[in-house]
Amino acid sequence: MTKHIFRTKSIREFVSETTQGGGMNKVLGTFGLTMLGIGAIVGTGIFVLTGVAAANYSGPALMISFIIAALACGCAALCYAEFAAMVPVAGSAYTYGYVALGEFWAWIIGWDLVLEYAFAVSAVAIGWSGYFTNILMNLGITLPKALTMAPYDGGLVNLPAIAILCLIAFINIRGVQQSAAVNNIIVAVKLAVVALFLALGFSHVDTANWVPFMPFGWSGVFAGASIIFFAYIGFDAVSTAAEEVKNPQRDLPRGIILSLIICTVLYIAVSGVLTGMVPYLEFKTTAAPVAFALQSVGYHWGAAAISVGAICGLTSVLLVMSFGQSRVLFVMSRDGLLPKFFGHIHPRYKTPARSSLLVCAVTAITAGFLPINIVAEMTNIGTLCAFIIVSAAVIVLRRKNPDQPRAFKCPLVPVIPVLAIIFCAVLIYMLPLVTQIRFIVWLALGLAIYFGYGYNHSIISQARRGVIGMAEDSPACGTDAEPVRKEVHTNAH
């Protein structure tokens, strides 16, 4: 069994599978991918987590925390960009792991991505609900606490969070072109709001608020980086759209890198202005730090505009992350590691509608009944683990298949991948122990599902047993030859 769990699939086989069932519509270019990345990244990080990290971990050194997190993500992003250009298939890190490291590690990454996206979407939906109910309250409409908070927080169910997730699922099912169009509009609005905050807040920066600069020391700075790492999650969602990109070899690396650079600059600028406007300890009392900072210097209309921008920002994050989650499940299902039911493409909309509905159901339950702190921490650790495996996969594939054409090459291999691994490992170490324990439990559950279902139902396993016939030099055997597939009448199932 040890030999078989590390069986790999070739790039050619993955690419050939993208045309099954007619394939998905290819409508995205560099601009659309960059906007998807910004849509996924700019949201919770700026509008929610900046205050939490500044007040409890980093202080004014929040800017350095963002730089540390950006370095970790930047190294990982270069690894992602190499794979995205080389393997233009939906599934992101899961697909890359399958090509380089084999089925077992692909499953681990895929299971991590399920954790990342599901909990990220749920966390953002909870934040969206908070801003939404606050806006309604300002309009004189107060929703019952029982219908806006999870049981853990004293309510019954977070109904607004569930409602927005259902709407997001509907948009994603209708098609990537519709999703991208909605996302572009929302991204434009939230970027305008961020620019408004910087313009209004810059003249109110008091450098005295930056003293002491590191009140919690370097340990606080790194702990802050591990928390606000959540803010950068999203650039990897760009790679999940690979099968819907017109020129993936060119556009995917550009979309990944451009979106990360733009968002890093915005985060550092916002954190600097934010901690300069208000003493960092005052952010302990608010879940809307950007609006709070503007209110503290008298810009009440600006605070109202920020709240609207936050709603837009969080909506676009929900849209892109839900999109990414459904594509990962779709590819895992197509490979047989999850039930084939979820690998179905809608005949009219050309989208993985069943996967989108599953994402909606899981995230709605999570957002409706769990508190945001547990959800956010679980998102971070799943993402960091996936980044580590992808970075290692770049090194492995460079050695295993050095002649494979690479439209984009990660520079300074193995230095950049190793730095990504080190950065991410340190950030995992800085997360709370209870989060690490929960993650181990999650992995154990994933292994039970893999060995109980995925191992025996994967396409490669069926080929080995004769359920699906393939030539010995087919991609399932680890080469780039074309697959020779035929149905074999057998009861091996």
N, C-alpha and C positions, 0 to 999 in steps of 0.2 A: 504493500500500500504506500510506503514511504516514497517509492519511485514514482508512482502514478499521481500522487497529489501535487507533484511539482511539474507535471506535464504542461507544456506551453502551447499557445496558438500563435500562428504566424501573422504578420501584418497583413499579408495578402488575403488570408482567410477572413480576417475581421472586415477588411474593405469590401470583399465580395458579398458579405452578409448584409451590407447596407442597402443593397438593391432588392432584398426580399420583401414581398408584399408591396412592391412599387416604390419603396423607400419614402423618406420624408422630403418635403419641399426645401430646395436650396435657395434661400432668399437673403442671407446675411452677408455683409461685407465688413471691412475694418471699422467703419463708423458704427454700424449696428452692434458689433461685438464689444467695442469700447464702451458704448452706452450701456450695454448689458452689464459689463464689469462695474462701471460706476454705479449703475442702478443697484447692484448687489452689495457693493462695498459701503457707499455713503448712506448712512442711515442711523442704525442703533449706536455705532461708534461715536458719532458726533453729537447726536441728540440725547443720548442717555448715558453711555458709559464714561464719557469724559469727566463728569462730576463725581461719579463713583470712584474712579481711579485716582483722581486728584485728591479727594478728601480722605481716602483710606489707605492709599499706597504711595503714590508718587509725589504729591504736592505739586509745586510749580515745575518740578522736573518731569512732569507729564510729557513734555516735548521730547525728552530723551527716551522715555518709555515707548513713545510712538516710533522713534527712530530705530530702537532695538527691535520692536515688532516688525517694522518695515524691512530691516535687514534680513530677518528670518524669512519673511514672506518673499522678499526680492530674490534671495538665493533659490528658494523653492519655485518661484515663478519662472526663473530661467530654465529650471529642469522641466517644468510643465510645458514651457514653450517648445523645447526640443521634441518632446513626445507628441504634443498636439500637432505639430507640422508633419511629423513622421507617421503618426497613426490617426488620421482624420476620422475618428469614429466616436460616436456618443459613448459616454461611460467614464470619461475623464481618467482619473488615477486608477480606477479598476481595470480599464482596458490596458493601460501602460504596464501595470503589474502582471497581467496575464501574458503579455508579450515577452517581458524580460525575466520575470521571476517564477512564473508558473501559476497553476490554478489555485493552489492553497493560499498563496500570498495575494492573489487577485481577490479571492473571497474575503480575506482579512481587510484589504483596502475597501472593497465594496461595502462590507459591513460597517466599517468606520464612516464611510460616506453616508450611509443610511442614518447613522447616529448624528453626523455633522448637520446634514440638511434638515432632517426631521426636527431636531432640537433647535436649530437656528431659526427655522421658519416659525416654530412654536414660540420661541423667545421674542421674536420680532412682532408676532401677532399680539402677544401680551402687552408689549410696549405700545403698539398701535391702539389697542383698546384703551390704554391709559390716556393717551393724547385725545382720542375721540370722545371719551366721556368728559374730559376736561373742557373741550370746546363746547360740548352740549351744555355743560354746567354754566359756562359763560353766557350762553344764549337763554338761560333760564330753564333748561330741561335737565332734571336730575333723574338718572336711572337708578333703580334699586341696587344696593350693594350686593345683594344676593345674586344678581344677574350680571355683574361686572367683575367679580373676583372669584378666584378658585377656592375650594373648601379649605385649603391650607391657610389662606389669608382671611378667612372669616365669611366667605360667600358660599354660593352653591355651584355656580358655573359662570365662566367668563363668556357670556353670549356674544358681545361684539367681536371678540377674537375668532370665534367659530364662524360668525357671519362673513367676515372679511376673507377668511380662508376658503369658504365656499365660492365667493365671487372670484377669487384668484384662480381657483380650479376651473371655473367656467371659461375664463379668458384664455387660459393655457390650452384647454381642450380645443378651443376654436381655431388655434393655429399660431405658429411662431411669428408670422408676419403681423398678426393682430397684437400678439404679446409685445413684440418689439416696438410697434407704433405707440402703444399705450405707455410702454417704458420710456421711450424717448421724450414724450411730453412731460412725464412726471420728473425725469432726470433734469430737464431744463428748468422746471420750477424749483426744485430743491437746490440746484446749483446757484440759481438767482438768490435764493434765501440765504445760503451760506455766504455769498458775496455781500449781501446786505448786512449780515452780522459783522463781517470783517470791516466793512466801511464805517458802520456806526460805532463799533467797539474800539477800533484802533486809537481814536483820539482820547479814550477814557482809560487807557492802560496806565497803571501806576506801578513803576518798577519796584516800589516798596513791597508790593504784594508778592514779589518773587523771592523775598527773603524771609526765612531761610529757603534756599533753592531745593535742597534735598532733606526735608525734615525727617524722613524715614530711612535715610541712607541709601546705599546702592541696593540693599536687599529689597527695599520698598520700590525702587525704580524697576527692578526685574520682576517683582511681584505684580506691579502695575502693568508691565508689558505683557505678562501672562494673562491678565484680565482683559486688557483692551485689544489683545490679539484678535478677539471676536470681531473687532471693527474692520479687520482686513479680510475676513472670510468673504469670499465672493469672486475673487479673480479666477479661482479654479472653476467656478460655474461657467465661465466663458468656454472652457474646453468641452463642456457637456453638450454644447450646441454644434459640435464638429460636423455632424451629418447634415446640418442645415445651413452650411456655409458655402458660398459660391467658389471661393478659392482658398481652401483651408491651409495649404502650405504657406501662403503668404499672410493671410488675414488673421489666423489664430494667434501666432506669436505676437503680432502687432497689437491685437486686442487685449491680450493678457498683460503685456508689459506697459502699454499706454495707460490702461485703466488703473494699474497699480501706482504708476508714477504720479498721475493726476491726483489720485486720492491721498497719497502720502503727503504731497505738498499741502493739500487742503487740511489734513489732520494736524500737521505741525503748526500751520498758521492759526487754526482755530484754537488749539490748546494753548498757544502762547498768548493770544488775545484774551481768552477766557480766564486764565489764571492771573493775568495782569489786571483785569477789571475788578475781580472780586477775590478776597482772601480765600484760599483753598478750603479751609475748614467750613466755610459757610455752605459749601455744596453738599454737606452731610444732610441738609434739610430738604433737598429737592431731588426729584426724579427727572426734571427738565432743566438741566444746567444752563443751556444756551439762552432759553427764554428768561430764566431767572436772572442771568447776568445783565440782560438788557433792561429788565424791570428795575434792577438795583440802581441803575444810572438814569432812570426816568423815561426810558423808551418803551412805554406800555404798548403803543401801536406796533413797535418793532417786535415785541414779545409775542403779540397776537399773530403777526406774520410768520414768526419762527414756528409757532405751533402748527400753522397750516402747512409750512414747509416740512415739518417733521412728519406730519401725516403722509405727505407726498413721498418723502424719503423712505419711510417705513413700508409704504405700499409697493414701491419699486423693488425693495429688497425681497418682500414676500413673493412678488411676481417672478423674479429671476431665480431665487433659491428653490421655489416650488418647481419651476421649470427644470432646474438641474437635477433635483431629486427624482423626478419622473423619468428622466433620461437614463439615469444610473440604474434604476429598477428595470427599465425597458431592456437594456443591454444584458443585465444579469439574467433576466428571464429568457432572452433570446439564446443565451449560452446554455440554458438548461439548469442553471444553479438555483433559480427560483421558478415557481410554476409558470408554464408557458402562457397561461391566461393573461399575464401582465405584459407579455411581449407583443400583444396585438396592436396593430396600427389602425386607427379609425379610417374606414374606407373613404369618407368624405373630407375630413379635416386633415388627414395625413399626420396625425399626432398620436402618441401613446396614451390614449384616453383612459384606459383601465389603470395604468400606472398613476396617472394624474388623480384619479378618483381614490386610489389607495393612499396616496400622499395626503390628500384632503382629509380622509377619515382619520389617519394616524395623527396628523398634526392638530386637527381640531380637538381630538380627545386630549392630547397633551397640553395644548394651550388652554383648553377649557377647564382643566382640573389640576394643573401643577403650577407651583410658584416660579417666578422668573429666575431667581438665583440658581436653583438646581438645574434648570433648563440651559442657562447660558454656560455654566461650567462644563456640562457634559458636551456641549457643542465644541468648545475649545480643545478638549483632550482628543476627541475623535479626529478633528482636523489636523492637529499636530502630528498624530500618529500616521495619518495618511501621507502627510508631507515628507516624513522621514522615509517611508517605504518608497515613494516616488523618487526621491533623491538618490537612494541606494540603487534603484532600478536603472537610473541613467548610467551609473558607473558599471553595473553588471552588463548592460546591453552594449556599451562601448567596447567591452572586452569580448563578449560573445559574438557580436555581429558588427565589427568595426567598419565593414564596407557598405552597410545599409545606407542608402541615400538619406541625407538629413538636410531639409530645406533651411532649418535653423539649428545652429549648434550652441549649446550652453557653453560659455567660455570657461577656460581654466578648469577643465575636468581633470582630476577629481576634487580640486580645491573647493569650488563653489558648492557641489553637492555635499561634501563633508561639512562645510560651514553650515549649510542648511540643516543637516542632521544634528549638529552640535547645538545650534540655536534652538531648534524645536525640542530637543531632549531637555535642555535647561528649563525651558518654559513649562514643559510637562512636570518637571521636578518641583517647580514653584507653585503648582496648583495645589489646592487643599487635598489632604490625604483621603478624605471621604470621597472626593471626585475620582481619585485614582482607583479606589476600591470599587466604586460603581462601574468604572470602565472595565475592570477585570471581569466583573460579573457579566457585563454586556458581551465581552469577547467570548466568555464561556458559553453563553447562550448562542452566539453565532457559530461556534465550533460544533455545538450539538445539532444545529440546523444543517450545517455543511455535511457532516458525516452521516446524518440521518436522512438527508434528502439530496443535497447538491452533488455530492461525490458520485452517486449512482445515476443521477439524471442529467449530468452535464453532457453536452454534445460530444466531447472527446471520449467520455466514458462509454457512451452508446456506440461510438465508432469502434472502440476497442473490443466491445462485446459482440459486434456484428449487427446491432440494431440499425446503425447507419453505416453503409459501406464507404470506405475511403481508400484511396491508393496509399501504399506505404510511404510514398514521398509527398503525401498531401500535407497541407498546412497543419492539420491536427497532429502530425508527427514532428512538427517543429521546423519545416522548411518552407520555402516560398513558392512551392509548386501549386498549380491550380487544384482545387478540391475535386474529387470524383465521388459524387454522392449518389446513393441509390437506396431506396427503401428495401429492407430485407424482411421477408415475412417470418417473423419469429415471435416467440412468447417470452423473450428475454426480459421484458418489462415485468 
